[in-house]
Amino acid sequence: MTLPHFQYLEPKSVKEASRLLQQRGGKIWGGGTDLLSLMRMRLEKPLFIVSLGAIPGLSFIRYQKGQGLRIGAFTPLASICSSSDVKEQCPMLAKAIEKIASPQIRNAATLGGNILLDTKCPYYNQSPLWIESGERCLKAGGDQCLAVRGQDSCYAVWSSDTAPALIALGARIKVTQGRQQRWLLIDRLYTGLGDRPCNIAADEIVTEVLIPESSCRVKAAYRRHSQRDVIDFPVVSVAVAHYSTKKAADFRIVAGGVDPAPKRLLRTEALLNGQTIDGNLARQAGAAAAREVGPIKDVFYPSRFKREVLGALVEDAILACVADGNAD
């Protein structure tokens, strides 16, 4: 399917890009891998595309002891998962990115694009003919969510691989709007609304990700289930980070594919924190995780299936974090 007509803009600075977005609207073009697909399906029809490709200083990977790991939002995913700094300081992030799509797509796709990935739903991510042939879902302009009938909130699910890993690692993002900049914890970026998943203004641009020093070199594991090991978005994913000190051992557990936003499993964490982890407690945590998620039904995977998979992934990731050797 051909692309709709649009005007391609190529600003030379973040300030100029923000100004163009404010004045003309449109969509940000990073790697374009997700946006192109949405435009071909006519789910997005922006009149203007604001490319970040000509702006210097948005693609970098730097680790500084005492400060942490900084990654530019325009950095290609392939560069991140092959970086020696990322593999040494945050190997879970590298492992998560290796699962995304294909090598060709990872060469083009950017970290910022994956962080801001749109939610996915089989009732919405369809051709115009398919959508027009039946009842419209809430995200497509209808009155109710078709995936979870009777709900007046959209339950399109969050399917990014990087977001759960970055939330588990306590990452922050830098958001630029004109001359103003602000830092926020990445989990505050997400609204939990499937039709409006990111809490960011139209002229705000994510420019940098910071993983703090306290999260570098922690034991962490990323697990996912998908129809195919690569290419497909995860059906269910989980990122687990194990923060161990002399006084206590705390976990951060984040699930993807089960909610309109990456979901921090706080009750499951509370079950583990400060405890000595063994197989039995890990199984209990997996069962607790399965109970903690809300409505997650879609046409391909019923709630029971997703809950069982989530429980198994959480159990496996916890055991990987406490095993001898490096988790992944």
C-alpha positions as CSV (number, residue, x, y, z in Angstrom):
1,M,0.0,0.0,0.0
2,T,1.4,3.4,-1.0
3,L,2.0,6.2,1.6
4,P,-0.4,9.1,1.9
5,H,0.9,12.5,0.7
6,F,3.0,14.4,3.2
7,Q,5.6,17.1,3.4
8,Y,9.1,16.1,4.7
9,L,10.8,18.6,7.0
10,E,14.4,18.3,8.1
11,P,15.3,20.7,10.9
12,K,18.9,21.2,12.0
13,S,18.3,21.5,15.7
14,V,16.0,20.2,18.4
15,K,14.7,23.7,19.0
16,E,13.8,24.1,15.3
17,A,12.2,20.7,15.3
18,S,10.1,21.6,18.3
19,R,9.1,24.9,16.7
20,L,8.0,23.1,13.5
21,L,5.9,20.6,15.5
22,Q,4.2,23.4,17.4
23,Q,3.5,25.5,14.3
24,R,2.6,22.8,11.8
25,G,1.9,19.7,13.8
26,G,2.7,16.4,12.2
27,K,4.8,13.5,13.4
28,I,8.4,13.0,14.5
29,W,10.4,10.7,12.2
30,G,13.2,8.8,14.0
31,G,13.9,5.6,12.2
32,G,10.4,5.5,10.8
33,T,9.9,1.8,11.2
34,D,6.7,1.9,13.1
35,L,5.4,5.2,11.6
36,L,5.8,3.9,8.1
37,S,3.7,0.9,8.8
38,L,0.9,3.0,10.4
39,M,0.9,5.4,7.5
40,R,0.7,2.6,4.9
41,M,-2.4,1.3,6.8
42,R,-3.8,4.8,6.9
43,L,-3.9,4.7,10.7
44,E,-1.7,7.8,10.6
45,K,-2.0,10.4,7.9
46,P,0.2,13.3,9.0
47,L,0.5,16.3,6.6
48,F,4.1,16.9,7.9
49,I,6.9,14.6,8.9
50,V,9.6,16.2,11.1
51,S,12.8,14.2,10.7
52,L,15.4,14.1,13.4
53,G,18.1,12.7,11.1
54,A,20.0,15.9,10.4
55,I,20.2,17.1,14.1
56,P,23.7,16.5,15.5
57,G,24.2,15.1,19.0
58,L,21.2,12.8,19.3
59,S,23.0,9.5,18.6
60,F,25.5,8.5,21.3
61,I,26.3,5.9,24.0
62,R,28.4,7.1,26.9
63,Y,29.1,5.6,30.3
64,Q,30.6,7.8,33.0
65,K,31.4,6.2,36.4
66,G,29.4,7.7,39.1
67,Q,26.8,9.1,36.8
68,G,25.6,6.1,34.7
69,L,24.9,5.1,31.1
70,R,23.6,7.8,28.8
71,I,22.1,6.9,25.4
72,G,20.9,9.4,22.8
73,A,17.3,8.9,21.8
74,F,18.2,8.8,18.0
75,T,20.8,6.0,18.6
76,P,19.9,3.0,16.4
77,L,18.9,-0.1,18.3
78,A,21.6,-2.2,16.5
79,S,24.3,0.2,17.9
80,I,22.9,-0.2,21.4
81,C,22.8,-4.0,21.5
82,S,26.3,-4.3,20.1
83,S,27.8,-1.6,22.3
84,S,30.5,-2.9,24.8
85,D,29.4,-0.2,27.3
86,V,25.8,-1.4,27.2
87,K,26.8,-5.1,27.4
88,E,29.0,-4.4,30.4
89,Q,26.8,-2.0,32.3
90,C,23.2,-3.0,31.4
91,P,23.3,-6.4,29.6
92,M,19.6,-6.9,30.1
93,L,18.9,-3.9,27.8
94,A,21.1,-5.3,25.1
95,K,19.4,-8.7,25.4
96,A,16.0,-7.1,25.2
97,I,16.9,-5.1,22.1
98,E,18.3,-8.2,20.4
99,K,14.8,-9.6,20.4
100,I,13.3,-6.6,18.5
101,A,12.2,-7.2,14.9
102,S,15.1,-8.1,12.5
103,P,18.7,-6.9,12.0
104,Q,17.6,-4.7,9.2
105,I,14.9,-3.0,11.3
106,R,17.2,-2.6,14.2
107,N,19.7,-0.8,12.0
108,A,17.0,1.8,11.3
109,A,14.9,1.9,14.4
110,T,15.9,4.2,17.3
111,L,15.7,3.9,21.0
112,G,13.4,6.9,21.2
113,G,11.1,5.4,18.7
114,N,10.8,2.2,20.6
115,I,10.2,4.0,23.9
116,L,7.3,5.9,22.2
117,L,6.0,2.9,20.3
118,D,2.2,3.1,19.8
119,T,0.1,0.5,21.5
120,K,-1.1,-2.5,19.3
121,C,-4.5,-4.2,19.0
122,P,-5.8,-6.6,16.3
123,Y,-9.0,-4.5,16.2
124,Y,-7.1,-1.4,15.3
125,N,-4.0,-2.3,13.5
126,Q,-5.8,-3.3,10.3
127,S,-6.4,-2.0,6.8
128,P,-9.0,0.8,6.2
129,L,-11.3,-1.8,4.4
130,W,-11.2,-4.1,7.4
131,I,-12.0,-1.3,9.9
132,E,-14.8,0.1,7.7
133,S,-16.4,-3.4,7.3
134,G,-17.4,-3.7,10.9
135,E,-17.9,-1.9,14.2
136,R,-15.1,0.6,15.0
137,C,-13.1,0.2,18.1
138,L,-12.6,3.0,20.6
139,K,-9.2,3.9,19.2
140,A,-10.5,4.1,15.7
141,G,-13.3,6.4,16.7
142,G,-15.9,4.0,18.1
143,D,-17.8,4.0,21.3
144,Q,-16.2,1.1,23.2
145,C,-13.2,-1.1,23.4
146,L,-13.8,-4.3,21.3
147,A,-11.0,-6.2,22.8
148,V,-12.5,-5.9,26.3
149,R,-16.2,-5.5,25.6
150,G,-18.2,-3.0,27.6
151,Q,-15.1,-0.9,28.6
152,D,-15.0,2.8,27.8
153,S,-11.2,2.8,27.9
154,C,-9.0,1.5,25.2
155,Y,-7.1,-1.7,26.1
156,A,-4.7,-1.8,23.2
157,V,-1.5,-3.3,24.7
158,W,2.0,-1.9,25.1
159,S,4.4,-4.0,23.1
160,S,7.8,-2.2,23.3
161,D,10.7,-4.4,24.4
162,T,12.9,-1.5,25.7
163,A,10.3,0.1,28.0
164,P,10.0,-2.7,30.6
165,A,13.7,-3.1,30.8
166,L,14.3,0.6,31.2
167,I,11.6,1.0,33.9
168,A,13.1,-2.0,35.8
169,L,16.5,-0.2,35.6
170,G,15.0,3.1,37.0
171,A,15.9,5.0,33.8
172,R,15.1,8.7,33.3
173,I,14.5,10.4,30.0
174,K,15.2,14.0,28.9
175,V,12.4,15.7,27.1
176,T,13.0,18.9,25.2
177,Q,10.5,21.5,24.2
178,G,12.0,24.5,22.5
179,R,14.6,25.9,24.9
180,Q,13.2,24.1,27.9
181,Q,14.3,20.7,29.1
182,R,12.9,18.4,31.8
183,W,13.9,15.0,33.2
184,L,11.4,12.5,34.3
185,L,11.3,8.8,35.3
186,I,10.4,6.8,32.2
187,D,7.5,5.1,33.8
188,R,5.8,8.6,34.2
189,L,5.8,8.9,30.4
190,Y,3.0,6.3,30.1
191,T,-0.6,7.2,30.6
192,G,-2.1,3.7,30.8
193,L,-4.6,4.7,28.1
194,G,-4.4,2.6,24.9
195,D,-5.6,5.3,22.6
196,R,-3.2,8.0,24.1
197,P,-0.3,5.9,25.5
198,C,2.3,8.6,26.0
199,N,2.1,11.7,28.3
200,I,4.0,14.0,26.0
201,A,3.1,17.2,24.2
202,A,3.0,17.3,20.4
203,D,6.1,19.6,20.3
204,E,8.1,17.8,23.0
205,I,11.0,15.5,21.8
206,V,12.7,12.8,23.8
207,T,16.4,13.4,23.3
208,E,18.2,11.2,25.9
209,V,17.9,8.3,28.2
210,L,19.9,8.0,31.5
211,I,20.3,4.7,33.3
212,P,21.7,5.7,36.8
213,E,24.9,4.4,38.2
214,S,22.9,2.5,40.9
215,S,21.3,0.4,38.2
216,C,24.5,-0.4,36.2
217,R,25.9,-3.9,36.7
218,V,22.8,-5.1,38.7
219,K,21.7,-8.6,38.0
220,A,18.7,-8.4,35.7
221,A,16.8,-10.6,33.3
222,Y,14.5,-10.0,30.4
223,R,12.1,-12.7,29.2
224,R,9.4,-12.6,26.4
225,H,7.0,-14.9,24.6
226,S,6.1,-14.3,21.0
227,Q,4.8,-16.3,18.0
228,R,8.3,-16.2,16.5
229,D,11.5,-15.5,18.4
230,V,12.2,-12.5,16.2
231,I,10.1,-10.2,13.9
232,D,7.0,-10.3,16.1
233,F,6.1,-8.0,19.0
234,P,6.1,-9.8,22.3
235,V,2.8,-11.4,23.4
236,V,4.0,-11.1,27.0
237,S,7.3,-9.9,28.3
238,V,8.9,-9.2,31.7
239,A,11.9,-7.4,32.9
240,V,13.3,-8.2,36.4
241,A,16.1,-6.3,38.1
242,H,17.6,-7.5,41.4
243,Y,19.1,-4.8,43.6
244,S,21.1,-6.5,46.3
245,T,22.9,-4.7,49.2
246,K,24.3,-5.8,52.5
247,K,21.0,-4.8,54.2
248,A,18.4,-6.1,51.8
249,A,17.6,-7.5,48.4
250,D,14.9,-5.7,46.4
251,F,13.3,-6.5,43.0
252,R,11.8,-4.3,40.3
253,I,9.5,-6.3,38.1
254,V,7.9,-4.8,35.0
255,A,5.5,-6.6,32.5
256,G,4.8,-5.8,28.9
257,G,2.0,-7.0,26.6
258,V,-0.6,-7.2,29.4
259,D,-1.7,-3.6,29.8
260,P,-1.9,-0.3,27.8
261,A,1.4,0.7,29.5
262,P,4.4,-1.2,30.9
263,K,3.1,-2.5,34.2
264,R,5.2,-2.4,37.4
265,L,4.1,-5.4,39.5
266,L,4.3,-3.8,42.9
267,R,2.5,-6.5,44.9
268,T,4.8,-9.2,43.4
269,E,7.8,-7.2,44.3
270,A,6.6,-6.8,47.9
271,L,6.3,-10.6,48.1
272,L,10.0,-10.9,47.3
273,N,11.7,-7.9,48.8
274,G,14.0,-8.7,51.7
275,Q,13.4,-12.5,51.3
276,T,15.7,-15.4,50.6
277,I,14.8,-16.5,47.1
278,D,14.3,-20.1,46.3
279,G,12.3,-22.1,43.8
280,N,9.2,-22.1,45.9
281,L,9.1,-18.4,46.5
282,A,9.8,-17.7,42.8
283,R,6.8,-19.9,41.9
284,Q,4.7,-17.9,44.4
285,A,5.8,-14.7,42.8
286,G,4.9,-16.0,39.3
287,A,1.4,-16.9,40.6
288,A,1.1,-13.4,42.2
289,A,2.2,-11.7,39.0
290,A,-0.5,-13.6,37.1
291,R,-3.2,-12.3,39.5
292,E,-1.9,-8.8,39.5
293,V,-2.6,-7.9,35.9
294,G,-6.0,-6.6,34.7
295,P,-8.1,-7.3,31.6
296,I,-5.8,-8.5,28.9
297,K,-8.0,-10.4,26.5
298,D,-7.6,-10.0,22.7
299,V,-8.8,-12.0,19.8
300,F,-5.6,-14.2,19.6
301,Y,-4.7,-14.7,23.3
302,P,-7.3,-15.1,26.1
303,S,-6.5,-13.7,29.5
304,R,-5.8,-17.2,31.0
305,F,-3.1,-17.9,28.5
306,K,-1.4,-14.5,29.0
307,R,-1.5,-14.9,32.8
308,E,0.0,-18.4,32.7
309,V,2.8,-17.2,30.4
310,L,3.5,-14.1,32.5
311,G,3.7,-16.3,35.7
312,A,6.2,-18.6,34.0
313,L,8.3,-15.8,32.7
314,V,8.4,-14.0,36.0
315,E,9.4,-17.2,37.8
316,D,12.2,-17.9,35.3
317,A,13.5,-14.3,35.4
318,I,13.6,-14.2,39.2
319,L,15.6,-17.4,39.4
320,A,18.0,-16.1,36.7
321,C,18.7,-13.0,38.8
322,V,19.6,-14.9,41.9
323,A,21.6,-17.7,40.2
324,D,25.4,-17.7,40.2
325,G,26.8,-15.9,37.2
326,N,25.3,-13.1,35.1
327,A,21.6,-12.9,34.4
328,D,20.5,-11.6,31.0
